[in-house]
Amino acid sequence: MNKQILRLAIPSILANITIPLVGLVDTAIVGHISDAHAIGGIAIGTMLFDLLYWNFGFLRVGTSGMTAQAFGRGDREQCARLLAQSVGIALIGAALIWLLQWLFVTAALAIVPCSAEVASFARDYFFVRVWAAPATLSLMAIKGWFIGMQDTVSPMITDIVVNVVNMAVSYALAVYTPLGALGVAYGTVVAQFTGLLLSIVILMWKYRHVWLGVSFLRLLRDMRGMRQLISLNANLFVRSLCFMIVYVGFTSLSSMYGDTDLAVCSILMKLFMLVSYFVDGFAYAGEALVGKYIGMQRNSLPFREGEGVGALVRLLFLWSLGVGVVFTVIFALWSMPMYRMMTSDVVVLGRLTDFTAWLIAMPIVSTLAFMWDGVFTGATAGKQIRNAMIWAAVGFVLGYVASYHWLGTHALFVGYFLHLAARVIYLTVAWRPLVSKL
């Protein structure tokens, strides 16, 4: 079973390594050619897209779990139908984003407390990057489908190409053209459409047997199984809103403490995300394998001796805890060199040292939270995933409100830590009742 986990996890980890590099490179480019205003503007601009795209997170999460179960049952037509319907939803969502873009960014910046300089850069960044919406949302659906088909190599190839193109084009446009720091937004647009084109080629070539004799438009109109997809996606939409409360709230509240602390929080959040991009490889393996095993179990297909959902989950958590321990050691020993890669601003560097303890404290609890997300996604347990994030959002809010008077910016990290702990506790308690029904 370890071989199955690693076969799916390693390609995802290799791809995910390039994902934080994009944010790190964007921040490093801006941090070295501009100032804290631009770093803050990137953080706010990115937050605006998180605000939009997290609401469509079900395109990947819901698609992967349901596809994995259809794959386990050997239902090729249902696999094809899920991709067609998810991509169709993605394109409708992109059209809505384009239609409402000006209203959205104006309203969002009106309520986000930040300086005029940061708001101006964030607005410019948004109106460039928004043109990548169809590619970005479609790639979410396609990546989820690949994972459900027990294929993490195809999304690895796509992600690496997207992120390498993003870094290269962003650097070239930011450093060698009059666009300056805004070049990172144009780089993102170019990279996203490059990735979409590549993923379409992979679908038509590698999975031509799935589409053989099948009409994409007919699948899009076919409503069989759509009720389950809509029900799952509704729960995942609520989950996304709760994610938004935590992550957007973190960035928005950090802007209240000035441009320096906003830059500090932005850098630390990117370093926190390094952990998730590694453990997500095992979480994706969990989505694919838990879903496949459930599909096989429901179709009365045989397992090898020693395999099954329970054994799989135990192994997944051993791997994810290993990731958490490694990052705890890395952050404890080499935090300052990592800070220096992100910025050369002496004031920001000095302020970052005040928060190193939080950097060290996060990896283990975050790996447990991300791993449970993968397991419950494979089980398509939408209600439990939704409820966990509701409690997580409550934990974040209560943690911040209870401590901001006397901890200042540190209160944000109290809330963030509590939101992770709430996810771990709720999903741990919810797992035994769920697995007994599978």
Secondary structure, DSSP 8 states (H G I E B T S, - for coil): -HHHHHHHHHHHHHHHHHHHHHHHHHHHHHHHHS-HHHHHHHHHHHHHHHHHHGGGTHHHHHHHHHHHHHHHHT-HHHHHHHHHHHHHHHHHHHHHHHHHHHHHHHHHHHHS---HHHHHHHHHHHHHHGGGHHHHHHHHHHHHHHHHTT--HHHHHHHHHHHHHHHHHHHHHHHHSTTGGGHHHHHHHHHHHHHHHHHHHHHHHHTHHHHTT--HHHHHH--TTHHHHHHHHHHHHHHHHHHHHHHHHHHHHHGGG-HHHHHHHHHHHHHHHHHHHHHHHHHHHHHHHHHHHHHHHHTT----TT-SHHHHHHHHHHHHHHHHHHHHHHHHHHHHHHHHHH---HHHHHHHGGGHHHHHHHHHHHHHHHHHHHHHHHTT-HHHHHHHHHHHHHHHHHHHHHHHHHHTTHHHHHHHHHHHHHHHHHHHHHHHHHHTT-
